[in-house]
Amino acid sequence: MQKIQINNWTWLIEDTALLHGWFERWEDFARDSVVKQNPVRVVFKVEDLFYVKVEQPLGLWRKLRNFFSPKAAREFAVGRALEAAGVPVVKHLGWAKCGSSNMLLTEAMPDSCSVHEYWHNEIVYGNVSKKKFLDNFSEFLQVFFVSGFYHPDFHLGNILYSPTTESFALVDVYGVSRPQRLSEQQIAEHARIFLELYRGLSDSEAVDFLMKIRNDLTLGEAREFWEASLVEKAARAQKVWPKRQAQIQENYSKFVKVLNTVDNEFLVRKILGSVPAVSLDKIPDCLTGNYFDIMRLPHGEAENMWLESFRLELLGIDHLRPLVFEKPGVLYFEKAPDGAPKAPQDKAEKFIARAKTAGVEVNSESLLQLSNGRIAIAKLFHD
């Protein structure tokens, strides 16, 4: 590791050449290439080469702690420890300190996105086959589980996937530790990551996947774990719904992208907290009956249907969703393919049973089977 001081920042880095061309104007990148940010943290991208996380804590105690024990240094050490243990992780290249502020430099993973984004965009709502992806993902999870590390924030958004190389890597590893032995609770917390795949997994697929990543479970135990986890997940979703509803009504950026044109305001749905479901540069020209089923309603009814769709999505109940809400009362729904058949009886029964677990009653006559195999409610409300 090399040590260098630049503009009051002290770097400990694999190679000082990695700082050339961007660090002296890092604030420009932080403004123009931001990935995510909050009042104390900003993550930005340096072309397709690096990701940089800048921590600037507020409050005397947090500033003192970050001065004496920089968060970036701790995350860097964890990243290197994971790499040394053979756990796939983005390469941690260096960290820097300037007073109580610090900075972490990691290597970008080419052509990658989060597992959360890939699963929902390309598999649940796309046409990509899931079998090979699930096989590869189960192998990655097995490697992590046997490594002995505990990740307190283990979810699909903290794992990157490259479709080009079919490889996975952990990202955002702050707080990861390696206790002498994982507790049963910690093991169960890790295993619950597969619940985030429940959109797009049948019950049998879920149990098979769970048994691959938890080879200590019998078939009966895996089924019980899955069924209990579904009930628990539905209960959590119902409990937090009032908060989520308020966020959606306030156009919280995790769920909605607001697009204002000369004449209208459009709310564009984000796919489960990732990218907008419709390309913003195509609005309003694409909003025709060729691409969407259009419904015009009084404002209150339109907003209620918009909110109900989000509630169902958070519960994992698939349906043809309104992707754009043109204020005050026009909804643009996913277009049902011409000739889409009714859901087969066996699949309809399984869909209805899972919806019932989430507290939602579904009429089998409202279910369609789409071209990618999705079983979805065709209409949120009957005429």
Sequence and secondary structure as in RCSB ss.txt:
>XXXX:A:sequence
MQKIQINNWTWLIEDTALLHGWFERWEDFARDSVVKQNPVRVVFKVEDLFYVKVEQPLGLWRKLRNFFSPKAARE
FAVGRALEAAGVPVVKHLGWAKCGSSNMLLTEAMPDSCSVHEYWHNEIVYGNVSKKKFLDNFSEFLQVFFVSGFY
HPDFHLGNILYSPTTESFALVDVYGVSRPQRLSEQQIAEHARIFLELYRGLSDSEAVDFLMKIRNDLTLGEAREF
WEASLVEKAARAQKVWPKRQAQIQENYSKFVKVLNTVDNEFLVRKILGSVPAVSLDKIPDCLTGNYFDIMRLPHG
EAENMWLESFRLELLGIDHLRPLVFEKPGVLYFEKAPDGAPKAPQDKAEKFIARAKTAGVEVNSESLLQLSNGRI
AIAKLFHD
>XXXX:A:secstr
 EEEEETTEEEEES GGGGTTTGGGHHHHHHHSEEEEETTEEEEEETTTEEEEEE   SHHHHHHHHHS HHHHH
HHHHHHHHHTT  B  EEEEEEETTEEEEEEE  TT EEHHHHIIIIIISS   SHHHHHHHHHHHHHHHHHT B
 TT SGGGEEEETTTTEEEE   TT B  SS  HHHHHHHHGGGGGG TT  HHHHHHHHHHH TTS HHHHHHH
HHHHHHHHHHHHHHHHHHHHHHHHTT TTTEEEEE SS EEEEEBSTTSSBSS GGGTTTT STTTEEEEE  HH
HHHHHHHHHHHHHHHT  B  EEEEETTTEEEEE   TT  B  HHHHHHHHHHHHHTT    GGGEEE TTS E
EES SS  
